[in-house]
Amino acid sequence: MKCFESAINLRRDALGDEHPSVADMLFKVGVILISKRGLYRNALKFHNLALQIRLIALKDDDPAISASYKALGSISYERAEFSKAKSFYRQAFVVDEKIINEASTPDAELNMASSLLGLGRVECSEGKHSEALTYYTQAQKLQNTNCTDNNIYLARTLHAIGVSNVRKGSTDEGMSFYREALRLQRDCLPDVHPDVAKSLSSIGVVQASTGHINEAIITFEKALAMQRMCLGNEHVEVARTLNNLGIALVSQQQSKKAIELYDQAKNMIERTLKKDHPFIADIVVNKANAHFQCDEYEGSIDCFNDAFKIYRVCGLPNDHPSIVRALNLMSRVRHQENLTI
């Protein structure tokens, strides 16, 4: 961090506080903090400063302003601040639209596709899968036209379509999109890449949900090794795969090992995002289920109570799928506890 701040200060001294090059440096630091170290909270400060300078120094239809809005949208999305994320992505879309209206180029259309993808991800996370798929379809159309040499952007959209399909229960269709995304990624990316790992982890989720637990564990372990090589040991994507691997291990009656993985994942999210993130509550619910599988009913109930506290702080409605799932699991624990007593 100190070396980054020194570089920024040198550029400020040479060019002034509100020079676009200073904003570019701030933006790059924000990107590095997320991509290499998963430090979303630290990156937020740099991206906010970059946007402030760009809004002053650049025209309102500059692609750099759109990029800043999208970066802040991505951070807000990862922090489960979905209203903020949607606002940032919409502002990015408005800028992209102005640029295309002046001169429609492949780069401009791909930038707009990126904004649409961001909006779709937010809708998906809020359970609005039809709306999400509408955004994804629009993004895919732009990418199909313009991704002639580099299919990485199209692969990300196909992966997102897979996520929406899986979450709304269309598992086979979701798996088809995951596999197509992985095929494109392997064609245009190195063998070890975060996008490849993300697709592998998603494929593992489907394998586990359809009863192919051994295959899923192998897939998760491949994804985890790749993520640790590319992203380090403290990244949110590593935490997600640890959580997924834990779920698979519980299915194989390896609940003690799963609890260790859940604790690792929880600690990562607390350090990189925030302590009242709904994903932490999801992890704690999974940990509660693992305790239940070990006949540790008191530990299980304690975990459920901790999870519900986080869900309340996050403002999730009572009919949110995560809360409904947690309540159903908790009722099983209560029932079994009464039978045991």
PyMOL commands that set and color helices and strands:
alter all, ss='L'
color gray80, all
select helices_A, chain A and resi 2-15+20-35+40-57+63-78+82-102+106-125+129-146+152-167+171-188+194-209+213-231+236-251+255-272+278-293+297-314+321-340
alter helices_A, ss='H'
color red, helices_A
deselect
rebuild
show_as cartoon
